[in-house]
Amino acid sequence: MAYFGLTEEQEQLRKEVRAFAEREVLPHVSEWDEKSEFPHTVVKKLGEMGLMGVIFPEELGGAGMGYVEYVLAVEELSRVDGSVGIIVASHNSLCTNHIMLGGNDAQKKRWVSKLASGEWLGSWGLTEPGSGSDAGGMRTTAVKGDGGWVLNGSKTFITNGTYADCALVLAVTDKEKGTHGGISAFLVEKGTAGFRPGKKENKLGLRASDTAELIFENCVVPEENLIGEVGAGFKDAMRVLDGGRISIAALALGMARGALDAAVKYATQRKQFGKAISEFQAIQFKLATMATELDAAWLLTMRAAQMKDKGLKVTLESAMAKLYASEAACRICDEGVQIHGGYGFIKDYPAEKFYRDVKLCTIGEGTSEIQRMVISRELLKART
């Protein structure tokens, strides 16, 4: 595919990230996956490259780039290993970005500078055991007391949860108001009394990415750790997710591209009935559909990224990109396994890992069903 519309600098970034992923990540993918091993060394190197702070200002330790560059970076990392892609995506677009959107200047200087430079790793806590798509069911509480806020409760399915140096956590501060002014955001640093990671999940895919519980038991955080206004946490979280859905679309694009590349390579090498299977129309049509869906997803994602860079509202466009890219990627990875036949079912080939990894994209940061709700709501709102 031609990467239409990229500047020379953006194309250079894409090539540099691809080279890094193939050099530093590819040799370890199978081992990390088998052991569910977090890639600490690679994450540190990504920080040195500026990729742990792609979308943040240079004066705060970031790379000073935009969402287009961010999409390219996440895509190229995920083309080799989606686990690395989601570590970068969650750190940038959820934890750090929430502080950037809701925090004051002092908070940005204190925490964004450490996160964007890669000195610290961040996590973001919204989901709970009984509260996923229904954020109104949140049960983690924060009660104002002497010396700050007291947090009690737990979060689940938190990316980077075990190893993060801090967590941006949503908690109920006024049960009566619910999502309409009753949820606030707090920054909790690692080592804070009463705060600890819980169970590390044993997952279907993206196994080198850490997914864990966060547990709060009478955890006291200072007043200055409140991010944004009291009651504004849910509203800010929805703004964060507008950007986060672009990164999940990029994650899906990367894994789909990796699956397509692997399928093309296999089809041109595998011979049946005396010729390469790429010469059979059945395989050619599969590859054609895979490539077309991938390009369509890429264009939707780039539209959302470019709009985000221009400061435009992207609620509709990011939901469309996330919905289509994630579902198209699942179809592409499924066909990748089919083209490999029996070899697509064993771990000697990359097809099965892309197939396992990509499913998360239709679930994380809002399921496909939630994306359809967001899209339809925005469409109808525009017509009233």
C-alpha positions as CSV (number, residue, x, y, z in Angstrom):
1,M,0.0,0.0,0.0
2,A,1.1,3.5,-0.7
3,Y,1.1,5.6,2.5
4,F,-0.9,8.4,0.8
5,G,-0.5,12.0,2.0
6,L,2.4,11.6,4.4
7,T,5.1,14.2,4.7
8,E,8.7,13.3,4.2
9,E,9.3,13.5,8.0
10,Q,6.3,11.3,8.7
11,E,7.4,8.7,6.2
12,Q,10.9,8.7,7.8
13,L,9.4,8.2,11.2
14,R,7.4,5.2,9.9
15,K,10.5,3.6,8.5
16,E,12.5,4.2,11.6
17,V,9.8,2.6,13.9
18,R,9.5,-0.3,11.5
19,A,13.3,-0.9,11.5
20,F,13.3,-0.6,15.3
21,A,10.4,-3.1,15.7
22,E,12.1,-5.6,13.3
23,R,15.4,-5.2,15.1
24,E,14.5,-5.0,18.7
25,V,11.1,-6.7,19.0
26,L,10.7,-9.4,16.3
27,P,13.5,-11.7,17.7
28,H,11.7,-11.9,21.0
29,V,8.0,-12.0,20.1
30,S,7.4,-15.8,20.5
31,E,9.3,-16.0,23.8
32,W,7.5,-13.0,25.3
33,D,4.2,-14.4,24.2
34,E,4.9,-17.9,25.6
35,K,6.1,-16.5,29.0
36,S,3.7,-13.5,29.2
37,E,6.9,-11.5,29.7
38,F,6.7,-7.7,29.9
39,P,9.3,-6.1,27.5
40,H,11.0,-3.8,30.0
41,T,14.1,-3.1,28.0
42,V,12.2,-2.3,24.8
43,V,9.9,0.0,26.7
44,K,12.9,1.9,28.0
45,K,14.3,2.2,24.5
46,L,10.9,3.5,23.2
47,G,11.1,6.2,25.8
48,E,14.6,7.2,24.5
49,M,13.1,7.4,21.0
50,G,10.4,9.7,22.2
51,L,7.6,7.2,21.5
52,M,6.3,7.2,25.1
53,G,5.4,10.8,24.6
54,V,4.6,11.2,20.9
55,I,1.7,13.6,21.2
56,F,3.1,15.8,24.0
57,P,5.1,19.0,23.9
58,E,8.8,19.0,23.9
59,E,8.9,21.3,26.9
60,L,7.1,18.6,28.9
61,G,9.5,15.8,27.8
62,G,7.5,14.7,24.8
63,A,8.3,14.4,21.1
64,G,6.1,17.3,20.1
65,M,4.4,15.4,17.3
66,G,0.8,14.8,16.4
67,Y,-1.8,12.0,16.1
68,V,-0.8,11.2,12.6
69,E,2.7,10.4,13.7
70,Y,1.2,8.6,16.7
71,V,-0.9,6.4,14.5
72,L,2.1,5.5,12.3
73,A,4.2,4.6,15.4
74,V,1.6,2.4,17.0
75,E,0.8,0.8,13.7
76,E,4.4,-0.1,12.9
77,L,5.0,-1.5,16.4
78,S,1.8,-3.6,16.3
79,R,2.7,-4.9,12.8
80,V,5.4,-6.9,14.6
81,D,3.9,-7.3,18.1
82,G,0.5,-5.9,19.3
83,S,1.6,-6.2,22.9
84,V,4.3,-3.5,22.4
85,G,1.8,-1.4,20.5
86,I,-0.8,-1.4,23.2
87,I,1.7,-0.6,25.9
88,V,2.6,2.5,24.0
89,A,-1.0,3.3,23.2
90,S,-2.3,3.0,26.7
91,H,0.6,5.0,28.2
92,N,0.2,7.9,25.7
93,S,-3.5,8.2,25.0
94,L,-5.0,7.2,28.3
95,C,-2.9,7.9,31.4
96,T,-0.6,10.7,30.2
97,N,-3.3,12.3,28.0
98,H,-5.8,12.5,30.8
99,I,-3.4,14.6,32.9
100,M,-2.7,16.7,29.8
101,L,-6.4,17.3,29.2
102,G,-7.6,17.7,32.7
103,G,-4.6,18.7,34.8
104,N,-3.3,22.1,35.7
105,D,0.2,23.5,34.8
106,A,1.8,22.2,38.0
107,Q,0.4,18.7,37.5
108,K,1.6,18.6,33.9
109,K,5.1,19.7,34.9
110,R,5.2,17.2,37.8
111,W,3.8,14.1,36.0
112,V,3.5,14.6,32.2
113,S,7.2,15.4,32.1
114,K,8.1,12.0,33.7
115,L,5.6,10.0,31.6
116,A,6.2,11.6,28.2
117,S,10.0,11.2,28.6
118,G,9.6,7.5,29.3
119,E,11.1,7.9,32.8
120,W,7.7,6.7,34.2
121,L,5.2,4.2,32.8
122,G,1.5,5.0,33.3
123,S,-1.8,3.2,33.6
124,W,-5.4,4.3,33.5
125,G,-8.1,2.9,35.7
126,L,-11.8,3.1,34.5
127,T,-13.0,-0.4,34.2
128,E,-14.1,-2.4,37.2
129,P,-15.2,-6.0,37.8
130,G,-18.9,-5.0,37.6
131,S,-18.5,-1.8,35.6
132,G,-17.3,-2.0,32.0
133,S,-19.4,-0.4,29.3
134,D,-21.7,0.9,32.1
135,A,-19.4,3.4,33.8
136,G,-22.4,4.4,35.9
137,G,-22.0,1.2,37.8
138,M,-18.6,2.2,39.2
139,R,-18.1,1.3,42.8
140,T,-14.6,2.6,43.6
141,T,-15.1,5.6,45.9
142,A,-13.1,8.7,46.9
143,V,-14.1,10.4,50.1
144,K,-12.8,13.8,51.1
145,G,-10.9,13.6,54.4
146,D,-8.2,15.3,56.4
147,G,-5.1,15.6,54.2
148,G,-6.7,14.6,50.9
149,W,-9.0,11.9,49.5
150,V,-9.5,8.3,50.7
151,L,-9.9,5.8,47.9
152,N,-11.5,2.3,48.3
153,G,-12.3,-0.2,45.6
154,S,-10.7,-2.0,42.7
155,K,-10.1,-1.7,38.9
156,T,-9.7,-4.5,36.4
157,F,-8.3,-5.1,33.0
158,I,-5.7,-2.3,33.5
159,T,-3.0,-2.2,30.9
160,N,0.5,-1.7,32.4
161,G,-1.2,-2.2,35.8
162,T,1.5,-4.3,37.5
163,Y,4.5,-2.3,36.3
164,A,3.2,1.3,36.1
165,D,4.8,4.0,38.2
166,C,1.4,5.8,38.5
167,A,-2.2,5.2,37.8
168,L,-4.8,7.8,36.7
169,V,-7.9,6.5,38.5
170,L,-11.6,7.3,38.2
171,A,-13.7,7.1,41.4
172,V,-17.1,8.1,42.6
173,T,-17.2,11.3,44.7
174,D,-20.9,11.8,44.7
175,K,-23.0,8.7,44.2
176,E,-26.3,10.6,43.6
177,K,-24.9,12.5,40.6
178,G,-23.4,9.4,38.9
179,T,-21.7,10.1,35.6
180,H,-23.2,13.5,35.5
181,G,-20.8,15.2,37.9
182,G,-20.3,12.4,40.4
183,I,-17.0,10.9,39.2
184,S,-13.6,12.4,39.7
185,A,-10.1,11.6,38.6
186,F,-7.0,11.0,40.8
187,L,-3.3,10.4,40.1
188,V,-2.0,7.6,42.4
189,E,1.7,7.0,42.5
190,K,3.3,3.6,43.0
191,G,4.2,3.0,46.6
192,T,1.3,5.0,48.0
193,A,0.0,3.3,51.2
194,G,-3.2,1.3,50.5
195,F,-2.5,1.0,46.7
196,R,-1.3,-2.2,45.1
197,P,-1.6,-4.1,41.8
198,G,-3.7,-7.3,42.1
199,K,-4.1,-10.3,39.9
200,K,-2.1,-10.3,36.7
201,E,-4.5,-11.7,34.0
202,N,-3.6,-14.8,31.9
203,K,-4.8,-13.8,28.5
204,L,-5.8,-15.2,25.1
205,G,-3.6,-12.7,23.3
206,L,-1.3,-9.6,23.7
207,R,0.3,-11.7,26.4
208,A,3.5,-9.6,26.7
209,S,1.3,-6.7,27.6
210,D,0.6,-6.5,31.3
211,T,-3.1,-6.5,32.2
212,A,-3.9,-6.5,36.0
213,E,-6.1,-5.4,38.8
214,L,-5.6,-2.3,40.8
215,I,-6.7,-2.4,44.5
216,F,-7.3,0.5,46.8
217,E,-7.8,0.0,50.5
218,N,-8.1,3.2,52.5
219,C,-5.6,4.7,50.0
220,V,-5.0,8.4,50.9
221,V,-4.0,10.7,48.1
222,P,-3.2,14.4,48.6
223,E,-5.6,17.1,47.4
224,E,-3.2,18.1,44.7
225,N,-3.5,14.7,43.1
226,L,-7.1,15.5,42.0
227,I,-6.9,15.8,38.2
228,G,-9.4,18.4,37.0
229,E,-12.4,19.6,38.9
230,V,-14.4,17.5,41.4
231,G,-17.1,15.7,39.4
232,A,-15.4,16.3,36.0
233,G,-13.7,12.9,35.8
234,F,-16.2,11.1,33.6
235,K,-16.5,14.0,31.2
236,D,-12.7,14.2,30.9
237,A,-12.5,10.4,30.5
238,M,-14.9,10.6,27.5
239,R,-12.6,13.2,25.9
240,V,-9.6,11.0,26.6
241,L,-11.4,8.1,24.9
242,D,-12.0,10.1,21.7
243,G,-8.2,10.1,21.2
244,G,-7.8,6.6,22.7
245,R,-10.0,5.1,20.1
246,I,-7.7,6.4,17.4
247,S,-4.9,4.5,19.0
248,I,-6.9,1.3,19.1
249,A,-7.7,1.7,15.4
250,A,-3.9,2.1,14.9
251,L,-3.3,-1.0,16.9
252,A,-5.7,-2.9,14.8
253,L,-4.2,-1.6,11.6
254,G,-0.7,-2.8,12.6
255,M,-1.8,-6.3,13.4
256,A,-3.9,-6.5,10.3
257,R,-0.9,-5.3,8.2
258,G,1.3,-7.9,9.8
259,A,-1.2,-10.6,9.1
260,L,-1.6,-9.5,5.5
261,D,2.2,-9.4,5.0
262,A,2.6,-12.9,6.4
263,A,-0.2,-14.2,4.2
264,V,1.3,-12.7,1.0
265,K,4.7,-14.2,1.9
266,Y,3.2,-17.6,2.7
267,A,1.0,-17.7,-0.4
268,T,3.9,-16.9,-2.8
269,Q,6.1,-19.6,-1.2
270,R,3.6,-22.4,-0.5
271,K,3.1,-24.8,-3.4
272,Q,0.2,-27.1,-4.1
273,F,-0.7,-28.9,-7.3
274,G,2.6,-27.9,-8.8
275,K,2.3,-24.1,-8.3
276,A,2.3,-21.4,-5.7
277,I,-1.1,-21.0,-4.0
278,S,-1.0,-17.3,-4.8
279,E,-1.8,-18.3,-8.4
280,F,-5.1,-19.7,-7.4
281,Q,-8.0,-17.3,-7.7
282,A,-9.5,-18.3,-4.4
283,I,-6.3,-17.1,-2.6
284,Q,-6.0,-14.0,-4.8
285,F,-9.5,-12.9,-4.0
286,K,-8.9,-13.3,-0.3
287,L,-5.7,-11.2,-0.5
288,A,-7.5,-8.6,-2.5
289,T,-10.3,-8.2,0.0
290,M,-7.9,-8.1,2.9
291,A,-5.8,-5.4,1.3
292,T,-8.9,-3.3,0.4
293,E,-10.3,-3.5,3.9
294,L,-7.0,-2.6,5.4
295,D,-6.7,0.5,3.2
296,A,-10.2,1.6,4.0
297,A,-9.5,1.2,7.7
298,W,-6.2,3.2,7.3
299,L,-8.0,6.1,5.6
300,L,-10.7,6.3,8.3
301,T,-8.1,6.3,11.0
302,M,-6.0,8.9,9.3
303,R,-9.0,11.1,8.8
304,A,-9.7,11.0,12.6
305,A,-6.0,11.6,13.4
306,Q,-5.7,14.6,11.0
307,M,-8.9,16.1,12.5
308,K,-7.6,15.6,16.0
309,D,-4.4,17.4,15.1
310,K,-6.4,20.3,13.9
311,G,-8.2,20.5,17.2
312,L,-11.6,19.4,15.8
313,K,-14.1,17.3,17.6
314,V,-13.6,13.6,16.6
315,T,-16.2,11.7,18.7
316,L,-17.9,10.4,15.5
317,E,-14.8,9.9,13.4
318,S,-12.7,8.2,16.1
319,A,-15.6,5.8,16.9
320,M,-16.0,5.0,13.2
321,A,-12.3,4.4,12.8
322,K,-12.1,2.2,15.9
323,L,-15.2,0.2,14.9
324,Y,-14.3,-0.4,11.3
325,A,-10.5,-0.9,11.8
326,S,-11.0,-3.4,14.7
327,E,-13.6,-5.5,12.9
328,A,-11.8,-5.4,9.6
329,A,-8.6,-6.4,11.3
330,C,-10.4,-9.4,12.9
331,R,-11.6,-10.5,9.4
332,I,-8.1,-10.0,7.9
333,C,-6.4,-12.0,10.6
334,D,-9.0,-14.7,10.3
335,E,-8.3,-15.0,6.6
336,G,-4.6,-15.0,7.3
337,V,-5.0,-18.2,9.3
338,Q,-7.2,-19.7,6.5
339,I,-4.6,-19.0,3.8
340,H,-1.9,-20.7,6.0
341,G,-4.1,-23.7,6.3
342,G,-2.8,-26.1,9.0
343,Y,0.3,-24.0,9.4
344,G,-1.9,-21.1,10.5
345,F,-2.9,-23.1,13.6
346,I,0.7,-23.6,14.9
347,K,3.0,-21.2,16.6
348,D,5.9,-21.6,14.1
349,Y,4.1,-19.1,11.9
350,P,2.8,-15.6,13.0
351,A,-0.7,-16.0,11.7
352,E,-2.1,-17.6,14.8
353,K,-0.7,-14.9,17.1
354,F,-2.2,-12.1,15.1
355,Y,-5.5,-14.0,15.2
356,R,-5.4,-14.2,19.0
357,D,-4.0,-10.7,19.6
358,V,-6.4,-8.7,17.4
359,K,-9.6,-9.7,19.1
360,L,-8.9,-7.3,21.9
361,C,-9.4,-4.4,19.5
362,T,-13.2,-5.0,19.2
363,I,-13.4,-4.9,23.0
364,G,-10.9,-2.5,24.6
365,E,-11.8,1.2,25.0
366,G,-15.4,0.6,24.1
367,T,-16.8,-2.5,22.5
368,S,-18.0,-2.5,18.9
369,E,-21.5,-2.3,20.3
370,I,-20.6,0.9,22.2
371,Q,-19.0,2.4,19.1
372,R,-22.3,1.8,17.2
373,M,-24.1,3.6,20.0
374,V,-21.7,6.5,19.9
375,I,-21.9,6.8,16.1
376,S,-25.7,6.6,15.9
377,R,-26.0,9.1,18.8
378,E,-23.7,11.6,17.0
379,L,-25.5,11.1,13.7
380,L,-28.9,11.7,15.3
381,K,-27.7,14.6,17.4
382,A,-26.5,16.4,14.2
383,R,-30.0,16.1,12.8
384,T,-32.0,17.5,15.7
